[in-house]
Amino acid sequence: MPFYENVFVARQDLTPAKVTELTNKFAAAIEAKGGKVTKREDWGLRNLAYKIQKNRKGYYTLMNIDAPAEAVVEMERLMRLDENLLRYLTVKVKALEEGPSAMLESKSKKIKADDKYEIDIAEGE
């Protein structure tokens, strides 16, 4: 079966429990068509680059999917009908990545310069 990565952005006024409920609903649609969701990551509430439907923030969620194309089409249909979602994107990939995604890595990394000094490097600031 082909592999897919799906990221969706939900409205900022939802509770984290409601976002988890949405994720479970979309995963159930995938599993009903014979696929499986291999990884789910909640990236939390993040700022949007621009306003979308009067929202400045959104809850981001990533799902790695191993499913036939029909299952992904059904999931995207449900996403289009759900008014709690601002945006979604599904991409077909050659292989699913193992471990945490780049978004969940630490924002600051420590680099040791010799053994005397420790330098903090903040990424994205």
Beta strands, then each sheet from edge to edge (+ up, - down):
strand 1: 3-11
strand 2: 36-52
strand 3: 55-66
strand 4: 85-93
strand 5: 108-113
strand 6: 117-122
sheet 1: 2+ 3- 1+ 4-
sheet 2: 5+ 6-
end
